[in-house]
């Protein structure tokens, strides 16, 4: 989705809240009625909106994963093409050498007599022996030239085949990515239609219902004692946190990884890349490949994953808060850690010692404004 689409969602919400105007458009889902019934409960609207958001996030992270595969495949195709070009240059050189030898033999360069016969017929045995050794070396060079020619021909043929296969894979990935992009756009359009169908009163009640769920989930998590106390980050973790703070206020745009906009995993991956600790691009790969850490041992810089499919991710900043890119229409912000259903946490800098002295970045004014919820239920699980 472009930044314009994200701004459109925000504009719809804002306009509806200010003007309290009721816009009735066709419902986004085929199974639904043409428009939402006037008495439809806000909780049902919220559930439906959250489902659309979650499906959009799943499609976005799938798109991001394909984009990463496509980047690697493009690099592979480029490397194979470079190797193929080098092999063809070497092949041309080997063919030139083989042609030169063929011309020398055609012109009769060198004595046709064997070294043994020349030794018998020569009056200067030392000269005959020297010439014999030279002839043997020449024969060796000819054999090496032929072998090199044969080898470079085979290598060029293999590389040409590999380059064709790699290009086919790249084209297939590009086609798959286009389909995934179209899926995301359709789901975002469904979100926009649903938001536009709500009245200002419904939008305000929906916002309050979301916030109530988040507040209750955060209270339960803190009261449970599962959340750790204050722990300093490592040096690179501190850098990742500072980078994330610098992005507060930038818009969420699906598939974006900066510098002007981000999606959820685009923010976390770029924060760690700028800290000098490269991590996977997608939230699923971050959850799958990075070391797990329990919530009671969280420290700033750790990544917090949400929902059963690890489809949403945020960066922990301490004191039960995270920085995240929540969803389309929202902006990078500071949120309670329990704003979404917690799956777990991972640590990109596992094994690095925490800093002795750490001064957290100053929270920018308005950093907590806007929606906290990502893609799914507004409350965190009790486990």
HUMODA-V665048 format. One record per residue. N is the residue number from 1. RES is the residue in one small letter. SS is DSSP state (hx for helix, st for strand, lp for the rest). OMEGA is omega in degrees with one decimal (* if undefined). Layout:
n=(N/N)
res=(RES/RES)
ss=(SS/SS)
omega=(OMEGA/OMEGA)
This chain:
n=(1/2/3/4/5/6/7/8/9/10/11/12/13/14/15/16/17/18/19/20/21/22/23/24/25/26/27/28/29/30/31/32/33/34/35/36/37/38/39/40/41/42/43/44/45/46/47/48/49/50/51/52/53/54/55/56/57/58/59/60/61/62/63/64/65/66/67/68/69/70/71/72/73/74/75/76/77/78/79/80/81/82/83/84/85/86/87/88/89/90/91/92/93/94/95/96/97/98/99/100/101/102/103/104/105/106/107/108/109/110/111/112/113/114/115/116/117/118/119/120/121/122/123/124/125/126/127/128/129/130/131/132/133/134/135/136/137/138/139/140/141/142/143/144/145/146/147/148/149/150/151/152/153/154/155/156/157/158/159/160/161/162/163/164/165/166/167/168/169/170/171/172/173/174/175/176/177/178/179/180/181/182/183/184/185/186/187/188/189/190/191/192/193/194/195/196/197/198/199/200/201/202/203/204/205/206/207/208/209/210/211/212/213/214/215/216/217/218/219/220/221/222/223/224/225/226/227/228/229/230/231/232/233/234/235/236/237/238/239/240/241/242/243/244/245/246/247/248/249/250/251/252/253/254/255/256/257/258/259/260/261/262/263/264/265/266/267/268/269/270/271/272/273/274/275/276/277/278/279/280/281/282/283/284/285/286/287/288/289/290/291/292/293/294/295/296/297/298/299/300/301/302/303/304/305/306/307/308/309/310/311/312/313/314/315/316/317/318/319/320/321/322/323/324/325/326/327/328/329/330/331/332/333/334/335/336/337/338/339/340/341/342/343/344/345/346/347/348/349/350/351/352/353/354/355/356/357/358/359/360/361/362/363/364/365/366/367/368/369/370/371/372/373/374/375/376/377/378/379/380/381/382/383)
res=(x/x/x/x/x/x/x/x/x/x/x/x/x/x/x/x/x/x/x/x/x/x/x/x/x/x/x/x/x/x/x/x/x/x/x/x/x/x/x/x/x/x/x/x/x/x/x/x/x/x/x/x/x/x/x/x/x/x/x/x/x/x/x/x/x/x/x/x/x/x/x/x/x/x/x/x/x/x/x/x/x/x/x/x/x/x/x/x/x/x/x/x/x/x/x/x/x/x/x/x/x/x/x/x/x/x/x/x/x/x/x/x/x/x/x/x/x/x/x/x/x/x/x/x/x/x/x/x/x/x/x/x/x/x/x/x/x/x/x/x/x/x/x/x/x/x/x/x/x/x/x/x/x/x/x/x/x/x/x/x/x/x/x/x/x/x/x/x/x/x/x/x/x/x/x/x/x/x/x/x/x/x/x/x/x/x/x/x/x/x/x/x/x/x/x/x/x/x/x/x/x/x/x/x/x/x/x/x/x/x/x/x/x/x/x/x/x/x/x/x/x/x/x/x/x/x/x/x/x/x/x/x/x/x/x/x/x/x/x/x/x/x/x/x/x/x/x/x/x/x/x/x/x/x/x/x/x/x/x/x/x/x/x/x/x/x/x/x/x/x/x/x/x/x/x/x/x/x/x/x/x/x/x/x/x/x/x/x/x/x/x/x/x/x/x/x/x/x/x/x/x/x/x/x/x/x/x/x/x/x/x/x/x/x/x/x/x/x/x/x/x/x/x/x/x/x/x/x/x/x/x/x/x/x/x/x/x/x/x/x/x/x/x/x/x/x/x/x/x/x/x/x/x/x/x/x/x/x/x/x/x/x/x/x/x/x/x/x/x/x/x/x/x/x/x/x/x/x/x/x/x/x/x)
ss=(lp/lp/hx/hx/hx/hx/hx/hx/hx/hx/hx/hx/hx/hx/hx/hx/hx/hx/hx/lp/lp/lp/lp/lp/lp/lp/lp/lp/lp/lp/lp/lp/lp/lp/lp/lp/lp/lp/lp/lp/lp/hx/hx/hx/hx/hx/hx/hx/hx/hx/hx/hx/hx/hx/hx/hx/hx/hx/hx/hx/hx/hx/hx/hx/hx/hx/hx/hx/hx/hx/hx/hx/hx/hx/hx/hx/hx/hx/hx/hx/hx/hx/hx/hx/hx/hx/hx/hx/hx/hx/hx/hx/hx/hx/hx/hx/hx/hx/hx/hx/hx/hx/hx/hx/hx/hx/lp/lp/lp/lp/lp/lp/lp/lp/hx/hx/hx/hx/hx/hx/hx/lp/lp/lp/hx/hx/hx/hx/hx/hx/hx/hx/hx/hx/hx/hx/hx/hx/hx/hx/hx/hx/hx/hx/hx/hx/hx/hx/hx/hx/hx/hx/hx/hx/hx/hx/hx/hx/hx/hx/hx/hx/hx/hx/hx/hx/hx/hx/hx/hx/hx/hx/hx/hx/hx/hx/hx/hx/hx/hx/hx/hx/hx/hx/hx/hx/hx/hx/hx/hx/hx/hx/hx/hx/hx/hx/lp/lp/lp/hx/hx/hx/hx/hx/hx/hx/hx/hx/hx/hx/hx/hx/hx/hx/hx/hx/hx/hx/hx/hx/hx/hx/hx/hx/lp/lp/lp/lp/lp/lp/lp/lp/lp/lp/hx/hx/hx/hx/hx/hx/hx/hx/hx/hx/hx/hx/lp/lp/lp/lp/st/st/lp/lp/lp/lp/st/lp/lp/lp/st/st/lp/hx/hx/hx/hx/hx/hx/hx/hx/hx/hx/hx/hx/lp/lp/lp/lp/lp/lp/lp/hx/hx/hx/hx/hx/hx/hx/lp/st/st/lp/lp/hx/hx/hx/lp/lp/lp/lp/lp/st/st/st/st/lp/lp/lp/lp/lp/st/st/st/st/st/st/st/lp/lp/st/st/st/st/lp/lp/lp/lp/lp/lp/st/lp/st/st/st/st/hx/hx/hx/lp/lp/st/st/st/st/st/st/lp/lp/lp/lp/lp/lp/lp/lp/lp/lp/lp/lp/lp/lp/lp/lp/lp/lp/lp/lp/lp/lp/lp/lp/lp/lp/lp/lp/lp/lp/lp/lp/lp/lp/lp/lp)
omega=(178.6/176.0/179.7/179.3/178.0/179.4/178.6/179.8/-179.8/-178.0/179.3/-179.0/-176.3/-178.2/-178.3/-179.1/-176.8/-173.3/-175.8/-179.9/179.9/176.8/-179.5/178.2/178.4/178.5/-172.9/-172.8/-175.2/-175.5/-176.9/176.2/-179.7/177.0/-179.3/177.8/-178.3/-175.9/180.0/-176.0/178.9/179.3/177.2/176.3/-179.9/179.4/-179.9/179.3/179.9/177.6/178.1/178.6/-177.7/178.0/177.8/179.9/177.6/179.3/179.7/-178.9/174.2/176.0/179.9/179.4/178.1/177.5/178.3/176.8/-178.6/176.9/179.2/-179.3/176.8/178.2/178.9/178.3/179.3/-179.4/179.3/178.4/176.6/178.0/179.3/177.8/178.0/-179.7/179.5/174.9/178.0/179.4/176.7/178.2/178.9/178.7/176.5/178.9/-179.8/177.6/178.7/177.8/179.9/178.9/178.4/178.5/-179.8/179.9/178.8/178.6/-178.6/-178.4/-178.3/-178.8/178.5/177.9/-179.3/179.1/179.6/177.6/-179.9/-174.5/-174.8/174.5/180.0/-174.4/179.5/179.1/179.0/179.2/178.7/179.5/178.3/176.8/179.9/178.1/178.4/178.5/178.6/178.7/177.9/178.9/178.2/-180.0/179.2/179.0/178.9/179.5/179.3/178.1/-179.8/-178.6/-179.4/175.4/179.3/-178.9/179.7/179.7/179.8/-179.5/178.3/178.7/179.6/179.4/177.6/179.9/-179.5/178.6/177.1/177.4/179.5/-179.7/178.4/177.4/179.6/178.2/178.5/179.9/178.6/177.9/179.3/176.7/179.8/178.1/178.4/-178.3/178.8/-177.8/175.9/177.1/177.3/176.5/-179.0/179.7/-180.0/178.3/-178.6/-178.9/-176.8/174.8/177.1/179.5/178.4/179.7/179.6/178.0/177.5/179.9/-179.7/179.8/175.8/-176.0/177.3/179.0/-180.0/-179.5/-179.9/179.7/179.3/179.2/-179.6/-179.0/179.8/-178.8/-178.3/-178.2/-178.6/-177.8/-176.4/178.7/-176.9/177.1/-179.8/176.5/168.7/-179.6/179.8/176.3/177.0/177.5/178.5/178.8/-179.5/178.1/-179.0/178.2/-179.1/-178.2/-178.5/179.5/178.5/-172.7/168.8/171.8/-175.9/179.6/-174.2/177.2/175.5/0.8/-173.7/-179.1/-174.5/157.8/-168.9/-178.1/173.9/178.8/-176.3/-179.4/179.3/177.5/-179.5/176.3/179.5/176.2/-179.8/179.1/-176.1/177.8/178.9/-175.8/-170.8/-179.7/179.4/179.1/176.2/178.9/-175.2/-168.2/-176.2/-178.5/179.5/176.9/179.8/-177.1/-178.3/176.2/-178.5/172.8/-179.4/-177.6/176.7/178.7/178.8/-178.1/-174.5/177.0/-175.4/-178.6/-177.8/-175.8/177.5/-176.1/177.4/-179.4/-177.1/-179.3/179.4/177.2/176.3/-178.4/178.3/166.7/-177.0/166.7/-166.3/-173.1/178.8/-178.3/179.5/-175.8/177.3/-171.4/172.7/-177.0/170.1/-178.0/-177.4/-179.9/178.9/-178.9/-176.1/171.6/-178.9/-177.4/177.7/-177.0/179.1/-176.7/179.5/-179.3/177.9/-177.6/176.6/176.4/176.9/-179.6/-179.0/175.6/-178.8/176.2/177.3/-179.1/-179.5/177.9/179.6/-176.5/-179.7/-177.7/176.3/-175.6/176.2/-171.0/176.7/-170.6/177.3/-178.0/-177.5/-178.1/179.0/179.3/-178.3/-175.5/*)
